[in-house]
Amino acid sequence: MLENSERQIDNNRARVTRHRLAPGAHTGFHRHEYDYVIVPITAGRMRLLEAGEERWSELSPGASYFRRAGVEHDVFNGGEQDLIFVEVELLG
């Protein structure tokens, strides 16, 4: 878990973690073992390195998105303010 992360729920159905990335900070390469939903709390620009490619994503507060298990990536805060988002892992 990242230094600026807070686990809010962890049970046999879901794991919910609030993450805060400072400008330029990144998660490090990791693989998602479960399907998950990201809920942005702040607007921001996210840089992703995934499958050998770089892409950018603009986040809007409350505009959630879903990803399937197996995603491997490194996520960077590509903006000038803290990027805060909640990750909801669906454990089954």
Protein Blocks (a to p, Z undefined) as FASTA:
>chain_A
ZZkbccfbdcfkbccddddddehiaebjaddfbdcddddfbgcdddddeehiacddddde
hiacdddehiacddddfbfbdcdddddddeZZ
